[in-house]
Amino acid sequence: MADLTAIILTKNESKNIIECLTSIKNLAKRAVIIDSGSDDNTIELAKQLGADVYVHPFENYARQFNWGLDNANISTKWVLRIDADERFTPELCKKVERMIEIHDSDDINGFTLEAWLYFMGKRLEHGGGRKRKLMIFKYGIGRIEDRKMDEHTILSTGRSIALKEKFVHYDFKNLDLLVSKYNWYATREMQDYYEYQEGISRNELNLLDEKIYKTRKKKYGFYYKIPSFLRAWMLFVYNYIFRLGFLDGKEGYIYHFLYSFFYRSLVDAKIYEQKKTNAPFKETGDLK
């Protein structure tokens, strides 16, 4: 077992929390749940599996996670950032434990991982890059940047390395919740877009992860330069046709249509609405 504390943010995650915690039970010395007001039995299930539970009102993901870093009395050298719908394989757990031992005292202060994405029960093999994030870092060195969307873990010193072994991401409960999530995300993405244009969130030069830096520069320096609404169509065609998303069958079509076209069109619609109304931003709160 590694000298590692896992932090998991939850809100009505009874469907996922058991498998998430079970997947890391032989890796993490301690599991911490930061719950934002579940009204199902998420908290009870987490406690049954030995997790420590804290309850805190939700502002955004970054502030919620950083609150956990500051208030969960972490005593381990390393921290794992994992979501309730993510799983570690036994092979990945062994690899992480070994890498933590190897890099205990050098300047490797974080590990970046990629995901296998499962949607509607099917692993998607095509259609674009997989979810990638800096998930493991030395306590006191890593924090999540204060953004409303697309937030990443930033190291204050040292560097990160990528592990080849992948974690598993189950990006689906049901379509009703997925559409609600995309609507919630779209509002926050719109706010991040305007804050970036005003220079409020331009902290890209502080990012130590070169791939994250390049990806974000592509989004603001290329994608958002394409005319609104046209860019959503182009993204869908690019991912579904040119990056072979159609090879994943109906699940691939539904996923790419909803994410590449519907979600990105909704972001553009909210950007357009904001431009017309110039209404003050409202805190969107937690996802129900």
LUMSE-747890 format. One record per atom (N, C-alpha, C): residue in three letters; x, y, z. Coordinates in steps of 0.001 Angstrom, whole numbers, plus 500000, padded with zeros to 6 digits. Layout:
N
ALAXYZ ...
# end
This chain:
288
MET500845498797500000 MET500000500000500000 MET500879501251500000 ALA500529502202499157 ALA501357503391498983 ALA501035504463500018 ASP502008505338500241 ASP501833506482501139 ASP501039507551500389 LEU499738507279500219 LEU498897508018499279 LEU497501508222499842 THR496986509444499729 THR495601509752500083 THR494820510044498813 ALA493715509339498636 ALA492835509591497488 ALA491749510574497898 ILE491531511605497077 ILE490455512565497315 ILE489425512419496203 ILE488163512221496605 ILE487078512004495649 ILE485961512987495962 LEU485565513781494976 LEU484436514699495133 LEU483157513963494747 THR482115514102495566 THR480877513365495301 THR479644514246495441 LYS478626513863494692 LYS477260514363494831 LYS476353513308494194 ASN475682512526495037 ASN474791511460494564 ASN475526510471493656 GLU476573509871494211 GLU477387508927493449 GLU477247507494493968 SER476076507137494462 SER475890505783494998 SER476109504708493941 LYS475876505050492685 LYS476063504080491599 LYS477534503782491361 ASN478405504744491668 ASN479821504614491311 ASN480774504415492481 ILE480402504898493666 ILE481395505051494716 ILE481981503724495197 ILE481170502662495208 ILE481681501368495684 ILE482801500862494783 GLU482558500859493471 GLU483571500348492545 GLU484804501245492517 CYS484604502550492647 CYS485745503470492670 CYS486642503177493871 LEU486054503146495056 LEU486844502908496267 LEU487457501512496276 THR486705500531495793 THR487222499162495756 THR488444499064494851 SER488443499839493763 SER489548499749492802 SER490864500272493355 ILE490813501102494402 ILE492047501676494960 ILE492308501225496395 LYS491543500248496869 LYS491644499870498280 LYS493015499299498638 ASN493700498673497672 ASN495032498122497937 ASN496154499075497538 LEU495776500275497098 LEU496773501273496705 LEU496855502417497694 ALA495731503040497991 ALA495721504249498822 ALA495634503906500304 LYS496514504523501068 LYS496487504324502510 LYS495211504909503111 ARG494686505973502478 ARG493507506644502997 ARG492662507166501846 ALA491348507096501996 ALA490425507659501005 ALA489586508736501678 VAL489492509897501035 VAL488744511035501563 VAL487643511399500585 ILE486423511492501081 ILE485278511922500290 ILE484947513369500663 ILE484868514250499665 ILE484376515614499887 ILE483012515679499220 ASP481972515593500018 ASP480614515513499487 ASP479946516889499531 SER479164517181498501 SER478517518499498423 SER477002518415498588 GLY476552517456499387 GLY475129517404499720 GLY474363516286499065 SER474921515091499063 SER474208513950498473 SER472924513665499238 ASP471858513366498478 ASP470624512939499133 ASP470317511472498836 ASP471324510730498344 ASP471201509274498251 ASP472087508687499355 ASN472532507453499213 ASN473335506840500284 ASN474826506818499964 THR475292507804499195 THR476719507887498869 THR477579507912500129 ILE477218508768501077 ILE478035508930502289 ILE478072507640503089 GLU476925506998503246 GLU476869505758504018 GLU477732504673503372 LEU477643504550502051 LEU478430503537501342 LEU479923503825501480 ALA480299505084501364 ALA481710505451501480 ALA482248505126502871 LYS481474505439503891 LYS481910505146505261 LYS482030503645505501 GLN481125502882504917 GLN481188501420505058 GLN482473500849504472 LEU482995501532503456 LEU484224501076502815 LEU485470501729503420 GLY485295502431504536 GLY486431502952505280 GLY486893504345504896 ALA486142505032504066 ALA486540506379503660 ALA486183507399504734 ASP486981508450504825 ASP486660509581505694 ASP485832510570504878 VAL484719511029505455 VAL483781511872504712 VAL483738513273505299 TYR483876514261504414 TYR483710515663504762 TYR482598516227503883 VAL481824517138504431 VAL480742517779503670 VAL481065519258503543 HIS480988519759502310 HIS481329521155502067 HIS480523521666500884 PRO479957522883500967 PRO479174523435499846 PRO480034523581498597 PHE479450523318497455 PHE480168523317496190 PHE480155524703495545 GLU481337525182495143 GLU481452526398494321 GLU481848526015492899 ASN482995525394492787 ASN483397524772491537 ASN484351523629491876 TYR484694522848490854 TYR485493521651491106 TYR486832522005491746 ALA487507523003491191 ALA488837523357491681 ALA488803523768493148 ARG487876524647493487 ARG487812525121494877 ARG487399524003495822 GLN486533523104495365 GLN486117521986496207 GLN487292521050496477 PHE488044520739495437 PHE489180519840495624 PHE490260520501496482 ASN490551521742496196 ASN491578522438496980 ASN491154522599498435 TRP489847522734498671 TRP489358522764500056 TRP489692521444500747 GLY489523520348500025 GLY489881519047500575 GLY491365518957500912 LEU492204519474500026 LEU493640519479500297 LEU493959520240501590 ASP493243521326501814 ASP493539522207502945 ASP492880521775504251 ASN491829520960504163 ASN491028520706505370 ASN490853519237505746 ALA491419518322504977 ALA491210516898505253 ALA492331516274506075 ASN493188517113506650 ASN494264516627507524 ASN495099515542506855 ILE495572515837505678 ILE496351514866504913 ILE497749514734505497 SER498159513491505751 SER499479513237506333 SER500360512391505424 THR499835511951504285 THR500628511155503357 THR501478512053502463 LYS502481511458501845 LYS503369512232500988 LYS502732512512499635 TRP501834511625499186 TRP501247511732497858 TRP499731511840497935 VAL499155512444496895 VAL497695512614496789 VAL497250512092495431 LEU496111511434495426 LEU495485510970494193 LEU494188511732493971 ARG494055512336492803 ARG492816512992492384 ARG492053512022491484 ILE490961511494491990 ILE490182510530491219 ILE488697510853491369 ASP487956510749490285 ASP486516510990490309 ASP485771509694490579 ALA484532509817491024 ALA483762508641491409 ALA483498507700490238 ASP483462508232489020 ASP483210507374487859 ASP484499506883487198 GLU485603506947487942 GLU486882506455487447 GLU487348505261488274 ARG488118504375487644 ARG488608503166488292 ARG490084502977487969 PHE490807502428488941 PHE492185502002488709 PHE492199500480488540 THR492925500000487539 THR493078498562487355 THR494134498048488330 PRO494138496741488626 PRO495186496193489501 PRO496589496446488952 GLU496739496369487614 GLU498045496612487002 GLU498491498053487218 LEU497549498989487097 LEU497874500398487311 LEU498233500649488769 CYS497528500029489688 CYS497836500197491114 CYS499258499754491425 LYS499647498606490863 LYS501007498113491092 LYS502037499066490509 LYS501760499580489318 LYS502678500504488666 LYS502826501788489481 VAL501713502339489953 VAL501752503575490728 VAL502535503370492023 GLU502281502261492703 GLU502990501997493953 GLU504501501920493716 ARG504884501289492630 ARG506311501170492309 ARG506908502531491954 MET506192503341491183 MET506705504646490768 MET506802505616491947 ILE505880505509492877 ILE505941506349494070 ILE507203506037494873 GLU507555504760494962 GLU508773504382495676 GLU510019504912494960 ILE510029504777493635 ILE511197505194492853 ILE511428506699492947 HIS510333507470492917 HIS510453508935492849 HIS510129509610494178 ASP510380508927495253 ASP510073509461496580 ASP510851510740496887 SER512097510818496417 SER512953511929496854 SER513566512721495709 ASP513063512559494488 ASP513616513333493378 ASP512645514436492968 ASP512873515023491780 ASP512041516151491356 ASP510843515726490515 ILE510583514434490438 ILE509353513953489795 ILE508251514056490833 ASN507411515066490687 ASN506416515367491718 ASN504984515060491293 GLY504820514483490105 GLY503471514150489676 GLY503472513130488557 PHE502351512410488433 PHE502165511417487384 PHE500900511735486601 THR501034511766485281 THR499911512024484396 THR499423510704483802 LEU498100510547483740 LEU497503509304483238 LEU496481509598482160 GLU496292508633481273 GLU495240508687480272 GLU494155507681480617 ALA492962507929480060 ALA491811507084480382 ALA491380506238479194 TRP490870505056479500 TRP490007504331478591 TRP488591504813478877 LEU487919505349477855 LEU486578505895478032 LEU485531504850477700 TYR484627504602478669 TYR483487503722478458 TYR482222504567478396 PHE481422504344477353 PHE480187505099477159 PHE479083504128476785 MET477962504174477535 MET476872503217477346 MET477388501782477413 GLY478368501566478286 GLY478898500225478502 GLY479935499782477497 LYS480255500607476518 LYS481215500224475479 LYS482466501078475564 ARG483615500423475431 ARG484868501173475406 ARG485046501801474031 LEU485215503115474005 LEU485385503823472745 LEU486861503818472365 GLU487142503283471190 GLU488517503106470742 GLU488964504199469780 HIS488017504981469254 HIS488342505904468172 HIS487737507280468452 GLY488061508237467569 GLY487361509509467592 GLY487994510619468381 GLY489277510498468707 GLY489891511625469392 GLY490715511203470587 GLY491379512194471175 GLY492229511932472324 GLY491436511525473546 ARG492031510679474346 ARG491370510238475573 ARG491604511242476692 LYS490733511169477681 LYS490881512017478853 LYS492264511815479458 ARG492940512895479752 ARG494303512854480266 ARG494444513889481362 LYS494983513485482503 LYS495142514466483574 LYS496251514056484538 LEU496791515061485218 LEU497781514837486258 LEU497008514424487505 MET497041513148487817 MET496173512591488857 MET496876512384490196 ILE498190512201490170 ILE498930511863491386 ILE500059512869491561 PHE500171513430492755 PHE501193514444493001 PHE501572514462494475 LYS502731515023494754 LYS503198515127496131 LYS502417516214496854 TYR501973515893498052 TYR501165516824498836 TYR501956518100499137 GLY501284519239498954 GLY501908520535499184 GLY502533521120497935 ILE502632520311496876 ILE503236520775495626 ILE502190520947494527 GLY501130520147494551 GLY500104520235493522 GLY498812520862494027 ARG498199521691493186 ARG496873522248493425 ARG496169522374492082 ILE494836522442492120 ILE494081522603490888 ILE493891524085490614 GLU494151524476489360 GLU494006525879488975 GLU492553526308489106 ASP492352527550489529 ASP491007528056489825 ASP490311528494488537 ARG489721527529487857 ARG488943527768486653 ARG487582527117486831 LYS486603527574486061 LYS485273526979486145 LYS485172525693485343 MET485977525568484281 MET485995524366483443 MET487424524091482997 ASP487646522838482566 ASP488940522466481992 ASP490070522743482972 GLU489816522474484265 GLU490822522755485276 GLU491837521614485350 HIS493092521966485571 HIS494164520981485643 HIS494954521151486929 THR495608520078487325 THR496493520133488476 THR497811520778488064 ILE498245521756488826 ILE499478522483488551 ILE500484522198489662 LEU501707521887489277 LEU502774521665490243 LEU503521522970490478 SER503797523268491740 SER504516524510492064 SER506018524366491855 THR506489523124491801 THR507910522871491591 THR508085521471491023 GLY509250521214490450 GLY509508519895489893 GLY508773519667488587 ARG508618518404488217 ARG507983518068486955 ARG507165516801487085 SER506361516536486061 SER505543515326486039 SER505993514427484907 ILE505661513147485009 ILE505921512200483940 ILE504630511446483652 ALA504526510918482436 ALA503329510181482027 ALA503542508686482221 LEU502522508021482745 LEU502547506570482869 LEU501786505951481701 LYS502254504829481209 LYS501625504186480067 LYS500321503476480451 GLU500280502927481646 GLU499070502225482081 GLU497919503206482199 LYS496728502794481786 LYS495573503691481740 LYS494567503363482846 PHE493870504404483292 PHE492740504196484192 PHE491468504085483356 VAL490376503743484001 VAL489103503522483316 VAL488125504619483723 HIS487459505203482737 HIS486494506274482983 HIS485143505861482416 TYR484147505711483301 TYR482785505374482884 TYR481972506656482789 ASP481931507239481589 ASP481328508561481400 ASP479846508456481069 PHE479077507743481900 PHE477660507628481570 PHE476877507078482753 LYS475774507756483084 LYS474765507206483991 LYS473498506959483194 ASN472928508042482650 ASN471834507927481693 ASN471793509226480897 LEU471017509238479813 LEU471034510388478916 LEU470469511643479570 ASP469463511489480434 ASP468916512664481113 ASP469999513385481909 LEU470772512617482688 LEU471829513226483491 LEU472960513753482622 LEU473244513051481514 LEU474311513504480632 LEU473971514854480004 VAL472741515008479527 VAL472335516273478919 VAL472335517386479966 SER471886517079481181 SER471924518067482260 SER473363518480482568 LYS474265517494482550 LYS475671517789482816 LYS476251518688481732 TYR475929518396480485 TYR476445519216479395 TYR475908520643479463 ASN474658520805479875 ASN474092522145480037 ASN474834522903481139 TRP475103522211482222 TRP475839522800483352 TRP477254523162482934 TYR477908522234482226 TYR479262522488481747 TYR479294523673480781 ALA478286523750479903 ALA478277524797478873 ALA478244526185479491 THR477491526357480562 THR477453527649481238 THR478825528013481779 ARG479488527065482392 ARG480795527322482972 ARG481848527544481882 GLU481741526810480782 GLU482662527014479661 GLU482491528407479058 MET481223528859478951 MET480961530207478455 MET481614531244479366 GLN481495531050480674 GLN482092532001481610 GLN483610531999481505 ASP484203530819481372 ASP485648530738481199 ASP486082531422479908 TYR485282531281478859 TYR485599531908477573 TYR485687533427477722 TYR484679534019478369 TYR484683535478478515 TYR485768535941479476 GLU486020535178480511 GLU487079535554481439 GLU488444535475480756 TYR488604534491479877 TYR489861534406479131 TYR490024535614478211 GLN488930535976477530 GLN489006537129476623 GLN489349538411477376 GLU488925538477478630 GLU489213539663479435 GLU490558539560480152 GLY491241538445479982 GLY492558538284480583 GLY492552537799482005 ILE491362537438482553 ILE491286537049483967 ILE491919535682484202 SER491755534752483251 SER492202533379483463 SER493424533012482645 ARG494162533982482171 ARG495296533670481300 ARG496523533297482127 ASN496476532121482706 ASN497614531645483491 ASN498318530500482784 GLU498142530397481439 GLU498725529288480706 GLU500244529222480838 LEU500904530363480945 LEU502352530352481001 LEU502862529705482280 ASN501993529557483268 ASN502395528916484515 ASN502236527407484468 LEU501624526889483387 LEU501413525453483297 LEU502741524754483033 LEU503037523749483836 LEU504272523008483645 LEU504081521835482702 ASP502854521454482402 ASP502573520350481505 ASP502455520896480089 GLU503432520585479256 GLU503499521160477909 GLU502310520752477054 LYS501837519504477214 LYS500718519041476390 LYS499430519782476741 ILE499203520023478036 ILE498025520784478453 ILE498112522206477895 TYR499297522791477980 TYR499506524150477461 TYR499173524219475980 LYS499678523259475207 LYS499444523258473767 LYS497972523048473445 THR497312522150474208 THR495891521898473971 THR495061523145474212 ARG495364523857475283 ARG494588525062475593 ARG494863526179474598 LYS496095526262474128 LYS496410527262473115 LYS495664526974471813 LYS495500525680471503 LYS494728525316470317 LYS493276525731470480 LYS492731525564471685 LYS491323525894471898 LYS491084527392471733 TYR491891528209472414 TYR491657529651472362 TYR492313530318471149 GLY493390529729470641 GLY494085530341469531 GLY493636529849468172 PHE492929528696468139 PHE492478528155466857 PHE490971527874466847 TYR490520526999467756 TYR489113526589467729 TYR488174527789467839 TYR488410528660468813 TYR487512529798469024 TYR487693530910467984 LYS488659530747467083 LYS488790531685465971 LYS487879531307464802 ILE487417530053464787 ILE486478529600463758 ILE485107530194464082 PRO484319530580463072 PRO483000531173463356 PRO482131530286464239 SER481356530944465157 SER480485530199466054 SER479550529294465272 PHE479222528178465910 PHE478320527142465398 PHE478955526332464260 LEU479640526988463329 LEU480352526229462304 LEU481412525346462951 ARG482076525854463997 ARG483150525092464622 ARG482637523804465276 ALA481393523814465775 ALA480838522588466352 ALA480643521523465277 TRP480111521929464120 TRP479962520992462998 TRP481320520444462585 MET482309521318462473 MET483634520890462041 MET484261519925463040 LEU484060520182464336 LEU484611519302465356 LEU483959517919465286 PHE482643517894465092 PHE481945516613464979 PHE482456515826463775 VAL482549516472462616 VAL483029515797461409 VAL484461515300461601 TYR485273516135462226 TYR486676515768462444 TYR486786514523463324 ASN486075514519464470 ASN486177513395465396 ASN485447512151464907 TYR484272512350464314 TYR483454511200463926 TYR483897510582462600 ILE484324511413461663 ILE484715510908460353 ILE486233510729460255 PHE486974511819460368 PHE488407511764460113 PHE489182511038461216 ARG488676511068462443 ARG489338510335463521 ARG488633509028463829 LEU487775508614462897 LEU487199507261462853 LEU486252506936463996 GLY485592507957464565 GLY484626507695465623 GLY483495506785465189 PHE483184506757463887 PHE482090505924463382 PHE482368504434463577 LEU483636504060463777 LEU483970502651463970 LEU483480502123465317 ASP483076503001466221 ASP482555502565467525 ASP481047502398467517 GLY480444502331466334 GLY479029501995466223 GLY478092503069466737 LYS476899502632467176 LYS475882503580467657 LYS476377504353468868 GLU477100503671469754 GLU477615504370470930 GLU478573505485470523 GLY479411505215469518 GLY480323506239469032 GLY479589507419468432 TYR478525507135467665 TYR477756508228467071 TYR477097509082468144 ILE476434508439469111 ILE475741509181470164 ILE476727510034470955 TYR477864509435471315 TYR478836510181472108 TYR479368511392471349 HIS479805511188470126 HIS480412512299469378 HIS479379513344468979 PHE478160512924468672 PHE477122513904468363 PHE476826514766469591 LEU476658514117470744 LEU476317514877471949 LEU477474515745472421 TYR478696515211472391 TYR479818515995472912 TYR480348516986471886 SER480679516512470682 SER481319517384469705 SER480354518392469099 PHE479104517958468847 PHE478166518883468204 PHE477205519540469190 PHE476428518747469931 PHE475412519329470817 PHE476053520204471898 TYR477005519651472635 TYR477607520406473732 TYR478331521655473236 ARG479147521509472177 ARG479886522662471694 ARG478959523700471067 SER477835523259470450 SER476846524221469937 SER476169524955471088 LEU475908524237472182 LEU475289524859473345 LEU476218525908473956 VAL477502525624473989 VAL478472526620474465 VAL478403527868473588 ASP478384527673472270 ASP478309528821471359 ASP477018529607471552 ALA475906528893471778 ALA474631529569472002 ALA474691530412473272 LYS475335529910474310 LYS475426530658475560 LYS476391531836475427 ILE477443531666474639 ILE478332532796474353 ILE477559533888473614 TYR476753533488472635 TYR475957534441471862 TYR474915535133472743 GLU474248534350473604 GLU473257534925474512 GLU473910535932475457 GLN475073535579475970 GLN475772536485476886 GLN476172537775476178 LYS476586537639474927 LYS476984538811474147 LYS475797539756473948 LYS474612539178473753 LYS473418540002473526 LYS472893540635474810 THR472935539897475907 THR472318540372477148 THR473299541082478065 ASN474595540667477979 ASN475623541221478864 ASN475212541110480334 ALA474553540007480645 ALA474094539794482021 ALA475273539432482914 PRO475236539821484185 PRO476323539429485092 PRO476339537919485283 PHE477536537376485422 PHE477661535936485624 PHE477052535545486966 LYS476330534424486959 LYS475783533873488190 LYS476512532576488498 GLU476775532341489761 GLU477408531090490159 GLU476457529956489834 THR476958528962489079 THR476081527879488627 THR475890526795489663 GLY476675526802490725 GLY476478525836491791 GLY476830524435491379 ASP476363523477492173 ASP476680522070491938 ASP475718521485490912 LEU476167520410490273 LEU475319519703489334 LEU474339518851490105 LYS473065519006489848 LYS472053518249490577 LYS471922516845490043 
# end
